[in-house]
Amino acid sequence: MLDSVFDPTLFATAFTTVLVIQDPLGAIPIFLSLTSRQTDRERRSSARQATLVSFAVIFVFAVFGRYILKFLGITVPALQISGGLLLLLVALELLTDRADESPDPDAVTANAALVPLGTPLLAGPGAIVAAMVAVESAATPVVGWVSVVLALLATHVVIWLALRFSLTLHRVLGDSAIRVLTRILGLLLAAIAVQMIADGVLAYIAVLL
C-alpha cells in the first residue's frame, strides 16, 4: 500500500541531491552578513522566513513547474540567468557598502531573508530543476509528488537548523569579524552569480543548437 504513494529510493535521492545543491552550511556566512544589523530575535525570524520561502518556491515548481514554465514560455536557462543577475546586484552592494548607506536599513535587513537568501540562493535554479526532475522520474505523479515533497521537508529542516544555530557563530565572531566577512563574501557571491549566469548562457545556447 505504501509503495503506491511513496518511493524510499526516490526520497533518498531527492533529499541528498537538493541538500547538496542548496548547501546550507555554505549559506551560513552569507546569512550572517545579510542580517548583521539584526537582533537575535530578528535573525531567528529571518532564518525561519528564508527557510519557508525556499521551501515554498521549490515546492511550487516541483508540483507545478512544468506547467508554469510552459505557460509563461520561460526556459530553465532564463531562470538561471535572471537569478545570477539578482545575486550579482546583491554582491555589489556587499562589496561597495551600498547596503549600509540605505536610508531605510530596516527594509534591507527585513527583506534579506526573502531575497536573495530564500531565493535565489537557497531556492535557486539548480534546486528547482533537481526537484522537478525528481518528480518526473517517479513511476507515477502521485509517488513523485509525495516522495519529493517529503524530501524537501527534510531538507529544509536541515537548512533551518543550520541558519538557526548560526546565531551562536555570530556571537563568537562579533560585529567586526562579520564586517570583514561581508567584503570577502561579497566577492564570493559575485563569483557564484557570474558562474550561474555563465551556466545559463551555455545552457541557452545548447537549447538553440
C-alpha positions in Angstrom: 0.0 0.0 0.0 2.8 2.4 1.0 4.6 1.6 -2.3 1.8 3.1 -4.2 2.4 6.6 -2.8 6.0 6.6 -1.6 9.3 5.6 -3.0 12.1 5.4 -0.4 14.8 5.4 -3.1 13.4 8.5 -4.8 13.1 10.1 -1.4 16.7 9.5 -0.5 18.0 10.6 -3.9 15.9 13.8 -4.0 16.9 14.6 -0.4 20.6 14.1 -1.0 20.6 16.0 -4.3 18.7 19.0 -3.2 20.6 19.3 0.1 24.0 19.2 -1.7 22.8 21.8 -4.2 21.4 24.2 -1.6 24.5 23.8 0.7 23.0 25.1 4.0 26.5 25.3 5.6 27.7 27.5 2.8 24.8 29.8 3.2 25.6 30.5 6.9 28.2 33.2 6.3 26.1 34.9 3.8 23.1 34.8 6.1 25.2 36.3 8.9 26.4 39.1 6.6 22.9 40.0 5.3 21.5 40.0 8.8 24.5 41.6 10.6 22.4 44.5 11.9 19.5 42.5 13.2 18.9 41.5 16.8 19.0 37.8 17.8 15.2 37.7 17.7 15.1 39.2 14.2 17.7 36.8 13.0 15.7 33.8 14.2 12.7 35.2 12.3 14.9 35.7 9.2 16.1 32.1 9.4 12.5 30.9 9.6 11.4 33.2 6.8 14.3 32.2 4.5 13.5 28.5 5.1 9.8 28.9 4.4 10.4 31.0 1.3 12.9 28.4 -0.1 10.5 25.5 0.6 7.5 27.3 -0.9 9.4 28.2 -4.1 10.8 24.7 -4.7 7.5 23.1 -3.7 5.5 25.1 -6.2 8.0 24.4 -9.0 8.3 20.7 -8.1 4.5 20.2 -8.3 3.6 22.8 -11.0 6.9 23.7 -12.5 6.4 22.1 -15.9 3.1 23.8 -16.4 4.3 27.2 -15.1 7.3 27.4 -17.3 5.4 26.2 -20.3 2.5 28.6 -19.7 4.9 31.6 -19.4 7.2 30.5 -22.1 10.2 30.6 -19.7 13.2 28.3 -20.1 15.3 26.9 -17.3 18.4 28.8 -18.6 16.5 32.0 -18.5 15.7 31.2 -14.9 19.5 30.7 -14.2 20.5 34.0 -15.9 17.9 36.1 -14.0 18.8 34.5 -10.7 22.5 35.2 -11.4 21.9 38.8 -12.2 19.9 39.3 -9.0 22.7 37.7 -6.9 25.3 39.9 -8.7 23.4 43.1 -7.7 23.4 41.9 -4.1 27.1 41.1 -4.2 27.9 44.6 -5.5 26.0 46.1 -2.6 28.0 44.0 -0.1 31.3 45.0 -1.8 30.6 48.7 -2.0 28.8 49.3 1.3 25.7 50.4 -0.5 23.6 48.3 1.8 24.9 50.3 4.8 24.0 53.6 3.0 20.3 52.7 2.6 18.0 55.4 4.0 15.9 52.6 5.5 18.2 49.9 6.9 15.3 48.0 8.5 14.0 47.4 5.0 17.3 46.0 3.8 17.6 43.5 6.7 13.9 42.6 6.7 14.0 41.6 3.0 17.3 39.8 3.1 15.6 36.6 4.3 13.4 36.7 1.3 15.8 37.9 -1.4 18.5 36.8 -2.0 18.7 34.2 0.7 15.4 32.4 0.4 15.6 32.8 -3.3 17.6 32.5 -5.5 20.5 31.5 -3.1 18.7 28.6 -1.4 15.8 28.1 -3.8 18.0 28.6 -6.9 17.6 27.2 -10.4 19.7 24.1 -9.5 17.5 23.1 -6.6 14.3 23.9 -8.5 15.4 21.8 -11.5 16.6 18.9 -9.3 13.1 18.8 -7.6 11.3 18.9 -11.0 13.5 16.2 -12.5 13.0 14.0 -9.4 9.2 14.3 -9.7 9.3 13.4 -13.4 11.5 10.3 -12.7 8.8 8.7 -10.5 6.7 5.8 -11.6 3.5 7.8 -11.2 2.9 11.5 -10.5 1.5 10.7 -7.0 4.6 8.8 -6.0 6.8 11.6 -7.3 4.9 14.4 -5.5 4.7 12.6 -2.2 8.3 11.3 -2.2 9.8 14.6 -3.4 7.7 16.8 -1.1 8.8 14.8 1.9 12.4 15.0 0.8 12.0 18.8 0.5 10.5 19.0 4.0 13.5 17.0 5.4 16.0 19.2 3.5 14.5 22.4 4.8 14.5 21.1 8.4 18.3 20.8 8.0 18.5 24.3 6.4 16.5 25.8 9.3 18.7 24.2 11.9 21.9 25.4 10.1 20.6 29.0 9.9 19.1 29.0 13.4 22.3 27.9 15.2 24.4 30.3 13.1 23.5 32.8 15.7 26.0 31.2 18.1 28.7 31.6 15.5 27.8 35.3 15.2 28.2 35.8 19.0 31.6 34.2 18.9 32.9 36.2 15.9 31.4 39.6 16.8 30.4 42.5 14.5 33.9 43.4 13.4 34.6 39.9 12.1 31.2 39.8 10.3 32.0 43.1 8.6 35.3 41.7 7.3 33.5 38.5 6.2 30.9 40.7 4.3 33.6 42.0 1.9 35.0 38.5 1.3 31.6 37.0 0.9 30.6 39.8 -1.5 33.4 38.7 -3.8 32.5 35.0 -3.4 28.8 35.8 -4.0 29.7 37.7 -7.2 31.7 34.7 -8.4 28.7 32.4 -7.7 26.5 34.9 -9.6 28.8 35.0 -12.6 29.0 31.2 -12.7 25.2 31.0 -12.6 24.9 33.4 -15.5 27.6 31.6 -17.5 25.8 28.2 -16.9 22.5 29.8 -18.0 24.1 31.3 -21.2 25.7 28.0 -22.1 22.6 26.0 -21.5 20.6 28.5 -23.5 23.0 28.2 -26.5 22.8 24.4 -26.2 19.0 24.6 -26.4 19.2 26.8 -29.5 21.6 24.5 -31.2 
